[in-house]
Amino acid sequence: MAAYVFRRLIVSVLILLGVSFITFFLLYALPADPVRQIAGRSATAQTVENIRQQLGLDQPLLVQYWRYLTGLVQGDLGRSYLQRTDVGTLIAARLPASLLLMAGAIGCELVLGLTMGVIAALKRGTATDQSLMIASFVGVSAPQFVVGLLLLYVFAVQLGWFPIGGYGTWAHLVLPSLTLGIMGSGWYSRMMRSSMVDVLRADYIRTARAKGLTRRRVILRHALPNAILPVIAMIGIDIGIFMGGIVVVESVFGWPGIGQLAWQAIQRVDIPIIMGVTLVSACAIVLGNLLADLVTPLIDPRIKLR
Amino acid sequence: MKRLLTSTALIAALAMPAIAQDYTPDPNAQPGGAITITYKDDVATLDPAIGYDWQNWSMIKSIFDGLMDYIPGTTELRPGLAESYEISEDGLTYTFKLRDGVTFHNGREMTAEDVKYSLDRVTDPETQSPGAGFFGAIEGYDAAASGEAEGLSGVKVIDDQTIEITLTRPDATFLHVMALNFASVVPQEAVEAAGGDFGKEPVGTGAFKLGEWTIGQRLVFEKFEDHWREGVPYLDQITFEVGQEPIVALLRLQNGEVDVPGDGIPPAKFVEVMNDPAQAERVVEGGQLHTGYITMNTQMPPFDDVKVRQAVNMAINKDRIIQIINGRAVPANQPLPPSMPGYTENYEGYQYDIEAAKALLAEAGHPDGFETELFVMNTDPNPRIAQAIQQDLKQIGIDASIQSLAQANVIAAGGEKEQAPMIWSGGMAWIADFPDPSNFYGPILGCAGAVPGGWNWSWYCNEELDAMAAEADSMADPEQAEERLGKWSDVYMKVMEDAPWVPVFNEQRYTMKSERMGGDDALYVDPVSIPVNYDYVYVTEQ
């Protein structure tokens, strides 16, 4: 087990290195010249050259990349070109909001997805089952900015149940988490349904029934715990999926997380911020997947890590 | 629409003694209250040497002061931290007398040393200020900007209340330069204490001080009780909520949660808002120092032929283009916007006339037209505008293919000599840094801008006009102000003869406000403070 974790960590570092390398070169291949952006439109050629030297942007790309990496090892993500502040500070200030949103989304998708999946499995083949599965299909397919705006319009503007965007109270958390969680809940309900259907066919369920247990007890004590395990193992992977989703959801709801930071930085071509957020997201994805893999054998002893 | 100024107004301001001209406070104004303003993007920085976008520009204006300032709601200069100033006979030496008893937000009194420090700082290459170039006329600028000398030799402290600035050439725009945010006075100890983060911990002499800044969420400005201008500001507090989509901001405004959506009315909602009388009456419309134009690369055939450029000028249906943006602009016939001093009132421009355009094109040897490319920024409504231009050009036989690219790519293409035959400037168009006609010439129409990486995308370089422009800007004597504006008007008329641009429209500004917001409409379309002049607006109920 320890050897496995160690090996996976090494691979993770290599993956992150690869991500940083590709992102760095893609960003610097952009035709936007960061120095001109900093220098402004009234700058003389000499000013532009001065700034280029000060930032080390006159060096070959590989040298710049090496400098970036050495900074990174010391925990320095560089300085934003336009905000003139440490990228690390900007990300640290916004990370808690993103984590809170993700926790909310995981809650939403579990509650919604598992409930729908269990009901569909129990009512298999009925109209309820079909409508739930169609609903989950819609949930998976609907673009998040559409879902977000729709929820915002209905529940915040028309009904006034929740605040229109913003951050601060629990009420602010509901709609963005729901938006982010709806897609996942679609996946979860389908997985939960098929897992539950399999379990309900298993011998030990027939035995439980034969013992004369109530239907309620069979489902809650025998079927559900077994059916839910493979689904739970997926949460780690969700973290990666959410990293993409938060860029959209945070922008729609004005949620002050790193997704919004990334979106603003992309629009302003603030390369160090884009770089920083990409790396932090990559870390989250790698860790999430690692977590998913480590949890699986705990849940199902038949799976061995090697 | 209220015309914000006429050229005569500016002349009056320059000719009068510095102290006489000022703003008459609104008699209905009441002090107190707090307002909420929303923005989509986070505020990049509040460092006056760095901030150079329209969002932080007006915020910085409220936290800091410079020697010069503008009368609220107008483009007329008035003294700011300077109580008065004198200009020497030769126009090379400016002596500013500072006001007594001006304190920074940290409680220390402001002196002439602070003015010198601030100007030295903004021109120091270490500061990397995008505004350093504006100070090029000050003696010793080149040495300071290249890092050879510490500080500007042309800025001298005479005593605590007096500062003398020497220029290498007479510069009629110098007082405007001293009113730019880049010339704001900052306290050295606060800049040094902040390390590199003065932009996040600003300390100035302005009407508001920064109370709280929660990154990604909000900034709170609080009234600076010891502000030197009596009775200013009216508001106790302004909260800027960031990260709010314009459409969400509009909904919140309708709910009474927001007072001014800083990003304006979202285009998709514009018609709806303007057709609803209850909402439309809370929208203030005003001019902007902005011109949207099509550049034609004068170094690339067939646009090297003036007849071709003139023909294109006649072929563009500007009214139709304005319809595309829901009428949020007025047609333009010259580079300067109507609210800019030096605008030529009685000029008719090239009239829309397809037949005449065709004839001119045939005369130039292109009876069947030609093929070319039109570069455009890829965000709405610019590609749609480009399509309209494409159709107009088709009418006279010019077959233009559209290159729709990210902003940075279009700017890069424009800055290369023979890269972009035509560019629609939308989304990148020139908005004046200060309300003076010279600001629309040098970088975008003068020879200085026709260099690799420059902003003169027509690559138009007329040395005769450059000389005229230089001559106009050397007329620093306030007595010559009218003559100078006349000269600038001539320069732009000559530009129109050579037709390197098709001036298409001047965007109008629309600021929406909540019912409780009070103050003259001009404060809500202040030409130098977008969206509103924070120091002078007030609330009628708290």
Interface residues (C-beta under 8 A of the other chain):
Chain A: L30 P31 A32 D33 R36 I38 A39 G40 R41 S42 A43 T44 A45 Q46 T47 V48 N50 I51 Q54 R79 L82 Q83 R84 T85 T89 L90 A93 R94 A97 L152 A156 V157 I164 G165 G166 Y167 E250 S251 V252 F253 G254 W255 P256 G257 Q260 L261 Q264 Q267 R268 V269
Chain B: D41 D42 A44 T45 D47 I50 Y52 P125 E126 Q128 S129 P130 G131 A132 G133 F134 G136 A145 S146 G147 G196 D197 G199 K200 T214 I215 G216 Q217 E241 V242 G243 Q244 E245 V248 L251 R252 N255 E257 A406 A408 N409 A412 D433 P443 V451 G453 W455
